[in-house]
Amino acid sequence: MEPSPLTQQTRPESFQQKIVELYEGLFKEDEDVEKSEGFWREFFLLRPDKASLQRIQGDLSADDLLHLQSQTRALFSRAVAEVKNGSSPSDEIALDTLTAFLGGVLAKRYTDTSTDVINVLAGLDQADAVFTEFVGCLENTIKNGRDLTLRRKAIEVALSLTSGAYHTGLISYFTHRDLFPSLMKYIQDAEDGSRAFEPFVLLGLLVNYNKFEFQNPYRLRLDDFVNEGAIQKIVHAIGMTCAAARNDYTAVQDDLPEGWTFTSTMNYLGLGALTSGAKAAAPAPSPEAAKALFAALPNHRAAVLLATYDFANANKLFCFNLVSMTAAHKHEESPFSAFLSLTSYLLDHAYRSPRTGLYAYLNLLVIRILVEDQVLCKRICSDESQTTVRLCRQRQPYLPLVRAERPLATVVLDMMIDAINHNLRRRLDVELYILCVGVLTRLISFLSRSRTRLTYHWSSLWRALLGLLRFLTTYAPDLSSLPKIQTLLGALTNLIALSLSSGEAFLPGPAAYDDLFYKLVETGDTLTKFRDAYDLSSPSSSISTLIAVSTHYYDLLQDSRARARDKSLSPAQVAEVIKGGYETLSIEAQDGLDAWERFREVDERALLKKVARSAVGDVREMLRA
């Protein structure tokens, strides 16, 4: 007797989406039968489940995918056909599926990556035709898709392939088929800059692909691009991304000093419960938890900084807009303020991970490029650039807090001082310090040549530079063998000598100039120890100039002490000796202290390749999130 159709079936422990069932059926090793047209029609009508597809692919090895190549090729070709057909919603579903599918395929470790990936997706005999059609389909969708959502999904597919196959020959299909016009058209068609993030990140990856090995066509495109409307949307996207990344740091530790209010006063007295309506502050994480949270920052969207560097290095119009664009709304920060703010946090936390350090280097290169442009440097140093920038105050020593608007140059000076003070360790990051000292040299060189007097807490700069010199002297046995340490020593002593010889041209008054000499005299015999520790005995070395100035004032102070009754001098008396010593002082500084070499990308080749690899990894993780 047959069972009744009304008999209750056993209830499954959990329900599974139909699309997940199709994924599992597609990737079964015993399924060699070609899937029916009905299977594919249903496949591209169901909402995709990226997490499940990634999980299923994650359980497969590279060899498993090679054994399943008939299924993977069919999925890839059918998805491209659905996108090309342009029928809603199948084309959107196909694009989402491709993003997840390519991410899973390209994450595997293959014996021969390029050949094996081609075998999984297309087959060696059909590779050229399949990938040419694929890239052409993406380009057409990005440029002419029916709406911005569909076009954005096509960009995400391109990001998935580019980040996953970055070290294979597959990216050459994107260099043969120029996506630049399509990406720029998408940015122009977007309502605001918020949608410019993905195409700009993609552009950054494509620009960096083998750019030191051949003439990258995307780099040439950046050189010639003059559409200011698109550039401004890109700058807006950079500002939004930098502000969000900075906020991740302040979410771990809020470093903004709180002004005295009734609520804060009551809290200080332990009577906070008596204040009604006050929001309770979120509990601060433990030191160990904070350390782990900081080490994971910046978030993966920091990959936009790679494209920011490339555009700044190639295009003066982009640089001008980056520096000069104002905030969209009155109470918001400008894009460049957000960029500088994030850079401040990156520099203060550069020691936490190699990845953070790489992004800090990259932003320093952008700042160096900007201050080397004399037109932009003039703007940065002038009052027309006055703005407020939130700088990192998460580690001591703190610089004076400035809440009022001020020239951008003073913000950059603060950032360099903080970077110098907060990254001192025996395993010194010499490259970072060379970049910081280089930026300071370029700024002070411009100020002295243009005779621009900048109101600033200059004593903090002198303290930081001479503090670095003392550190280098104390730990000379550990530091003397580090690569490029001699470059740093020369740059540092040249910068101090430049400030001594031309301080009258850019310091706001005699008191600031006197303070520099006072702090140099305070170093005592450290200068001589520094010279001997690193064998800087050349008469043309700037350390000889510093020692001569220090010796000159030491002799004058000794004479004054000999004449004084109590054999000790007050700070006021020392200041008087310094002022009187100018008449007999002769600073024999070497020529060309204010000269510097213009930035050449090829000199930073190794660094930029590391940053590109880091950005590629960030894009992969961003797409998986």
C-alpha positions in Angstrom: 0.0 0.0 0.0 1.5 3.4 -1.0 2.0 6.0 1.8 -0.6 8.8 1.8 0.6 12.1 0.3 -0.9 13.8 3.4 1.6 12.1 5.7 3.6 14.7 7.6 7.2 14.8 6.6 10.0 15.1 9.1 10.7 18.7 9.8 14.3 19.7 8.8 16.5 21.0 11.6 17.2 24.2 9.5 15.9 25.6 6.3 18.3 26.3 3.5 17.9 28.9 0.8 17.3 27.5 -2.7 20.3 29.4 -4.1 22.6 27.7 -1.5 21.3 24.4 -2.7 22.1 25.3 -6.3 25.7 26.4 -5.2 26.2 23.1 -3.5 24.9 21.2 -6.5 27.1 23.1 -8.9 30.3 22.4 -6.9 29.8 18.7 -6.4 32.7 16.6 -7.8 30.4 13.9 -9.1 28.3 16.3 -11.1 29.9 16.1 -14.5 26.5 16.4 -16.4 26.1 19.8 -18.1 23.6 21.9 -16.2 20.3 22.6 -18.0 19.0 25.9 -19.2 16.4 25.8 -16.5 19.1 25.5 -13.8 20.9 28.6 -15.0 17.7 30.5 -15.5 16.7 29.8 -11.9 20.3 30.4 -10.7 20.3 34.0 -12.0 16.8 34.8 -10.8 17.4 34.0 -7.1 19.0 36.6 -4.8 22.7 35.7 -4.4 24.2 34.7 -1.0 27.8 35.9 -1.2 28.7 34.5 2.2 27.5 31.0 1.4 29.2 31.0 -2.0 32.5 32.1 -0.3 32.1 29.5 2.4 31.5 26.7 -0.2 34.5 27.8 -2.2 36.6 28.2 0.9 36.1 24.5 1.6 37.6 23.6 -1.8 41.3 23.5 -2.5 43.0 24.8 -5.6 43.2 21.2 -6.9 39.5 20.7 -6.2 38.7 23.8 -8.4 40.9 22.5 -11.2 39.0 19.2 -11.1 35.7 21.1 -11.2 36.8 23.3 -14.1 33.9 22.3 -16.3 31.5 23.7 -13.7 33.5 26.8 -12.9 33.9 27.7 -16.6 30.2 27.2 -17.1 29.4 29.5 -14.2 31.9 32.2 -15.4 30.7 32.2 -19.0 27.0 32.1 -18.1 27.4 35.0 -15.7 29.2 37.1 -18.3 26.4 36.3 -20.8 23.7 37.4 -18.3 25.5 40.7 -17.7 25.9 41.2 -21.5 22.2 40.4 -22.0 21.3 43.3 -19.7 18.1 41.9 -18.4 17.0 42.9 -14.9 17.5 41.5 -12.2 19.6 38.7 -13.8 22.5 41.1 -14.7 22.7 42.5 -11.2 22.6 39.0 -9.7 25.3 37.8 -12.2 27.6 40.7 -11.2 27.2 40.0 -7.5 27.9 36.3 -8.1 31.0 37.2 -10.2 32.4 39.4 -7.4 32.2 36.6 -4.8 33.1 33.8 -7.2 36.2 35.5 -8.5 37.3 36.4 -5.0 37.1 32.7 -4.0 38.8 31.4 -7.1 41.7 33.9 -6.9 42.3 33.4 -3.2 43.6 29.9 -3.7 47.3 29.0 -3.9 48.0 27.4 -7.2 51.2 25.8 -8.5 51.2 28.1 -11.6 48.8 30.9 -10.7 48.3 32.4 -14.1 47.8 29.1 -16.0 45.7 27.5 -13.3 43.4 30.4 -13.0 42.9 30.6 -16.7 42.1 26.9 -16.7 39.5 27.3 -13.9 37.8 30.2 -15.6 38.1 29.8 -19.3 40.6 27.2 -20.6 43.9 28.0 -22.3 42.5 27.6 -25.8 39.7 30.1 -25.1 41.4 32.4 -22.7 41.9 35.4 -25.0 38.4 35.4 -26.4 36.7 34.8 -23.0 38.6 37.5 -21.1 38.4 40.0 -23.9 34.6 39.6 -23.9 34.6 39.7 -20.1 36.5 43.0 -19.9 34.5 44.5 -22.8 31.3 43.6 -21.0 32.4 45.3 -17.8 33.6 48.4 -19.6 30.2 48.7 -21.4 28.3 48.2 -18.2 30.4 50.7 -16.2 29.9 53.3 -19.0 26.4 52.7 -20.2 24.6 50.6 -17.5 21.0 51.5 -16.9 21.6 52.9 -13.4 24.5 53.7 -11.1 23.8 50.7 -8.9 24.4 48.3 -11.8 27.4 50.2 -12.9 28.9 50.1 -9.4 28.4 46.4 -9.2 30.4 46.1 -12.5 33.2 48.1 -10.9 33.2 45.8 -7.9 33.7 42.8 -10.2 36.7 44.6 -11.8 38.0 45.2 -8.3 37.6 41.6 -7.4 39.6 40.4 -10.4 42.2 43.1 -10.2 42.9 42.6 -6.5 42.8 38.8 -6.7 44.9 38.4 -9.9 47.2 41.3 -9.3 50.4 39.2 -9.7 49.2 37.4 -12.8 49.0 38.3 -16.4 45.2 38.7 -16.4 45.5 42.4 -15.5 47.0 43.0 -18.9 43.4 42.6 -20.4 42.6 45.8 -18.4 45.6 47.6 -19.8 44.7 46.6 -23.4 41.1 47.7 -22.9 41.3 51.2 -21.4 38.7 51.5 -18.6 39.7 55.1 -17.7 37.0 56.9 -19.8 34.3 54.6 -18.4 35.4 55.1 -14.8 35.5 58.9 -15.2 32.1 58.9 -16.8 30.7 57.0 -13.9 32.2 59.5 -11.5 30.8 62.4 -13.5 27.3 60.9 -13.6 27.3 60.3 -9.9 25.2 62.8 -7.8 28.1 63.4 -5.4 31.6 62.3 -4.4 30.4 59.4 -2.2 30.2 57.1 -5.2 33.7 58.0 -6.5 35.4 55.7 -4.0 35.2 52.4 -5.8 36.3 53.6 -9.3 39.1 55.7 -7.8 40.4 52.7 -5.8 40.2 50.6 -9.0 42.1 53.2 -10.9 44.8 53.2 -8.2 45.4 49.5 -8.5 45.5 49.7 -12.3 47.9 52.6 -12.3 50.3 50.6 -10.1 50.2 47.4 -12.1 53.8 46.9 -13.3 54.3 50.6 -13.6 58.0 50.4 -13.1 58.3 47.7 -15.8 56.4 49.2 -18.7 54.7 52.5 -19.7 51.4 52.1 -17.9 48.6 53.7 -19.9 46.5 54.6 -16.9 49.4 56.7 -15.5 49.5 58.6 -18.8 45.8 59.2 -18.4 46.3 60.7 -15.0 48.9 63.1 -16.4 46.5 64.5 -19.0 43.2 64.6 -17.0 41.7 68.1 -16.7 38.0 67.5 -15.9 37.8 69.6 -12.7 34.3 68.5 -11.9 35.3 64.8 -11.7 38.5 65.7 -9.8 36.5 67.6 -7.2 34.2 64.6 -6.7 37.2 62.4 -6.2 38.7 64.8 -3.7 35.4 64.8 -1.8 35.5 61.0 -1.7 39.1 61.1 -0.4 38.0 63.5 2.4 35.0 61.4 3.4 37.1 58.2 3.5 39.9 59.9 5.5 37.5 61.4 8.0 35.9 58.0 8.6 39.3 56.3 9.0 40.3 58.9 11.5 37.1 58.4 13.4 38.0 54.8 13.8 41.0 55.9 15.8 39.1 58.3 18.0 36.4 55.6 18.7 39.1 53.5 20.4 40.5 56.5 22.4 38.8 59.9 22.3 41.7 62.3 22.5 39.8 65.6 22.2 40.4 67.6 25.4 37.1 68.5 26.9 36.4 72.0 28.0 35.2 72.8 31.5 31.4 72.5 31.6 29.0 72.1 34.5 28.6 68.4 33.6 32.4 67.7 33.4 33.0 69.6 36.6 30.4 67.5 38.5 31.9 64.4 37.0 35.3 65.5 38.2 33.9 65.9 41.7 32.2 62.5 41.6 28.7 64.0 41.4 28.0 63.2 37.8 24.8 61.3 38.8 23.2 64.6 39.9 23.4 66.0 36.3 20.2 65.1 34.5 20.2 64.2 30.8 23.9 63.7 30.5 24.9 60.8 28.2 27.2 58.3 29.9 30.5 58.0 28.1 31.3 54.6 26.5 33.7 52.6 28.7 37.3 52.8 27.4 38.8 49.5 26.3 41.6 48.0 28.4 45.2 48.8 27.3 45.6 45.3 25.7 42.3 45.6 23.9 43.1 49.1 22.7 46.5 47.9 21.5 44.8 45.2 19.4 42.2 47.6 18.1 44.8 50.2 17.1 47.0 47.5 15.4 44.0 46.6 13.1 43.7 50.2 11.9 43.3 51.9 9.5 40.3 50.1 8.0 40.5 48.5 4.6 39.1 51.5 2.8 42.5 53.1 3.4 43.4 51.6 0.0 42.2 54.9 -1.5 45.4 56.5 -0.3 47.4 54.6 -3.0 45.3 56.3 -5.8 45.5 59.6 -3.9 49.3 59.4 -4.1 49.4 58.5 -7.8 47.0 61.3 -8.8 49.0 63.8 -6.7 52.3 62.7 -8.3 50.9 63.0 -11.8 48.4 65.8 -11.9 48.9 69.4 -10.7 45.2 70.3 -11.1 44.4 67.4 -8.7 47.0 68.8 -6.2 45.5 72.3 -6.4 41.9 71.0 -5.7 43.1 68.7 -2.9 44.7 71.7 -1.1 42.1 74.4 -1.9 38.7 72.6 -1.8 36.6 73.8 1.0 34.1 71.9 3.1 30.7 71.1 1.6 28.9 72.4 4.7 29.8 75.0 7.3 30.5 72.7 10.2 32.4 70.0 8.2 36.1 69.7 7.7 37.6 70.2 4.2 38.9 67.2 2.4 42.6 68.2 2.9 41.9 68.8 6.6 40.6 65.2 6.8 43.6 63.9 4.9 46.0 65.7 7.2 44.1 64.6 10.3 44.2 60.9 9.3 47.9 61.3 8.4 48.5 62.6 11.9 47.0 59.5 13.4 48.9 57.2 11.0 52.2 58.8 12.0 51.5 58.5 15.7 50.6 54.8 15.3 53.1 54.0 12.5 55.1 51.7 14.8 52.1 49.4 15.5 52.2 47.4 12.2 54.1 47.5 8.9 50.8 48.2 7.1 50.1 51.3 9.2 53.7 52.4 8.6 53.4 52.0 4.8 50.3 54.2 4.6 52.0 56.8 6.8 54.9 56.8 4.4 52.6 57.2 1.4 50.8 60.2 2.9 54.2 61.8 3.7 55.1 61.4 0.1 51.9 63.2 -0.9 52.8 66.0 1.5 56.3 66.2 0.2 55.0 66.5 -3.4 52.7 69.3 -2.4 55.3 71.4 -0.5 57.8 70.9 -3.4 55.3 72.8 -5.7 56.2 76.4 -4.9 52.7 77.7 -5.8 51.0 75.3 -3.5 53.6 75.8 -0.8 52.9 79.5 -0.9 49.2 78.8 -0.4 49.9 76.3 2.4 52.1 78.9 4.2 49.8 81.9 3.7 46.8 83.1 5.7 44.4 82.2 2.9 44.8 78.5 3.8 43.7 79.0 7.4 41.7 76.1 8.8 41.2 73.8 11.7 42.6 70.3 11.7 42.1 67.7 14.4 45.5 66.3 15.2 46.3 63.1 17.1 46.7 63.6 20.9 46.7 59.9 21.9 50.3 59.8 23.1 52.5 62.1 25.1 54.3 64.5 24.8 51.5 66.8 23.6 52.0 69.9 21.5 50.1 73.0 22.5 46.4 72.7 21.6 45.3 75.2 18.9 41.5 75.5 18.5 41.5 78.5 16.2 42.0 78.5 12.5 45.7 78.7 11.4 47.8 78.3 8.2 48.2 74.7 6.9 52.0 75.0 7.2 51.7 75.1 11.0 49.6 72.0 11.0 52.2 70.2 8.9 54.9 71.3 11.3 52.9 69.9 14.2 52.5 66.6 12.4 56.2 66.3 11.7 57.1 67.1 15.3 54.7 64.5 16.6 56.0 61.9 14.2 59.6 62.6 15.4 58.7 62.5 19.1 56.4 59.4 19.0 58.5 57.0 16.9 61.8 57.0 18.8 63.0 53.4 19.3 66.3 51.5 19.0 65.0 49.9 15.8 64.6 53.3 14.4 62.4 53.7 11.3 65.0 55.6 9.4 63.0 56.0 6.2 60.1 57.6 8.2 62.5 60.1 9.8 64.2 61.0 6.5 60.8 61.8 5.1 59.8 63.9 8.1 63.0 65.9 8.1 62.8 66.3 4.3 59.3 67.8 4.6 60.5 70.2 7.3 63.5 71.2 5.2 61.3 72.1 2.2 59.0 74.1 4.3 61.7 76.1 6.1 63.6 76.6 2.9 60.4 78.1 1.3 59.8 80.3 4.4 63.3 81.6 4.4 63.5 82.3 0.7 60.1 84.0 0.6 60.8 85.7 3.9 57.4 84.6 5.2 57.2 85.1 8.9 55.1 82.4 10.5 53.6 82.7 13.9 54.2 79.3 15.5 55.4 77.6 18.7 58.9 77.3 17.2 60.4 76.2 20.5 58.6 72.8 20.0 60.3 72.3 16.7 63.8 73.1 18.1 63.1 70.8 21.1 62.1 67.9 18.8 65.1 68.3 16.4 67.6 68.5 19.2 65.9 65.7 21.1 66.3 63.5 18.0 69.9 64.4 17.9 70.4 63.5 21.6 68.6 60.1 20.9 70.8 59.4 18.0 73.9 60.1 20.1 72.7 58.0 23.1 71.9 54.9 21.0 74.7 55.3 18.4 76.0 51.7 18.9 72.5 50.4 17.9 71.8 52.9 15.1 75.1 53.4 13.3 74.7 50.2 11.2 71.1 50.9 10.0 70.7 51.5 6.3 70.5 55.2 5.2 71.4 56.4 8.7 74.1 58.7 7.3 71.4 60.3 5.1 69.3 61.0 8.1 72.3 62.4 10.1 73.2 64.8 7.2 69.6 65.9 6.7 69.1 66.6 10.4 72.2 68.6 10.9 71.6 70.5 7.7 68.1 71.4 8.8 69.3 72.8 12.2 72.1 74.7 10.5 69.7 76.1 7.9 67.4 77.3 10.8 70.4 79.0 12.5 71.7 80.7 9.4 68.3 81.9 8.0 66.1 82.1 11.1 65.9 85.9 11.0 64.1 85.6 7.6 61.1 83.4 8.8 60.9 83.6 12.6 58.3 86.0 13.9 60.7 87.9 16.2 64.0 88.0 18.0 62.7 86.0 20.9 62.1 82.9 18.7 65.5 83.3 17.2 67.2 83.6 20.6 65.4 80.5 21.8 66.9 78.4 19.0 70.4 79.5 20.1 69.5 78.9 23.7 68.4 75.4 23.1 71.5 74.7 21.0 73.7 75.9 23.9 71.7 73.7 26.3 72.8 70.6 24.4 76.3 71.0 25.9 78.8 68.5 24.7 76.2 66.3 23.0 77.1 67.8 19.6 80.7 66.7 20.0 79.7 63.2 21.1 77.3 63.0 18.2 80.1 63.9 15.7 82.5 61.4 17.3 79.9 58.6 17.5 79.2 58.7 13.8 82.7 59.9 12.6 81.4 63.1 11.1 84.8 64.8 11.1 84.6 66.5 7.7 85.0 70.3 8.1 82.2 70.8 5.5 79.7 68.9 7.6 76.9 71.0 9.2 77.8 69.4 12.6 81.0 71.5 12.5 78.9 74.6 12.1 76.7 73.7 15.1 79.7 72.9 17.2 81.3 76.2 16.3 78.2 78.1 17.3 77.8 76.1 20.6 81.5 76.6 21.4 81.3 80.4 20.7 78.5 80.8 23.2 80.0 78.4 25.7 83.1 80.5 25.8 81.0 83.7 26.3 79.0 82.1 29.1 82.2 81.0 30.8 83.5 84.6 30.7 80.1 85.8 32.1 80.2 83.2 34.9 83.8 84.2 35.8 82.6 87.8 36.2 79.4 86.9 38.1 79.6 86.8 41.9 77.7 83.6 42.4 79.2 81.8 39.4 75.8 80.9 38.0 73.7 82.7 35.5 69.9 83.0 35.4 68.0 82.2 32.2 67.6 86.0 31.7 71.3 86.5 31.9 71.9 83.6 29.5 69.5 85.2 27.1 71.4 88.5 27.4 74.7 86.7 26.6 73.1 85.1 23.5 71.9 88.5 22.2 75.3 90.1 22.8 77.0 87.2 21.1 75.5 87.9 17.7 78.0 90.7 17.2 81.0 88.3 17.4 79.3 85.3 15.9 80.1 84.2 12.4 78.0 81.3 11.1 80.1 79.6 8.4 77.3 77.4 7.1 78.0 75.4 3.9 76.3 76.6 0.7 73.1 75.0 -0.5 71.5 74.2 2.9 68.2 75.4 1.5 68.5 73.2 -1.7 66.7 69.9 -2.0 66.2 67.3 -4.7 62.7 67.0 -6.3 60.7 63.9 -5.7 61.5 61.1 -8.1 59.2 58.1 -8.0 61.8 55.7 -9.0 63.8 56.4 -5.8 60.9 55.0 -3.8 60.3 52.0 -6.0 60.7 49.4 -3.3 58.4 51.3 -0.9 55.7 51.9 -3.4 55.6 48.2 -4.4 55.1 47.3 -0.8 52.3 49.8 -0.5 50.6 48.5 -3.6 50.7 45.0 -2.2 49.1 46.2 1.0 46.4 48.1 -0.9 45.6 45.0 -3.0 45.2 43.0 0.2 42.9 45.7 1.7 40.7 45.7 -1.4 40.4 41.9 -1.3 39.3 42.1 2.4 37.0 45.0 1.7 35.1 43.0 -1.0 34.8 40.0 1.3 33.2 42.0 4.1 
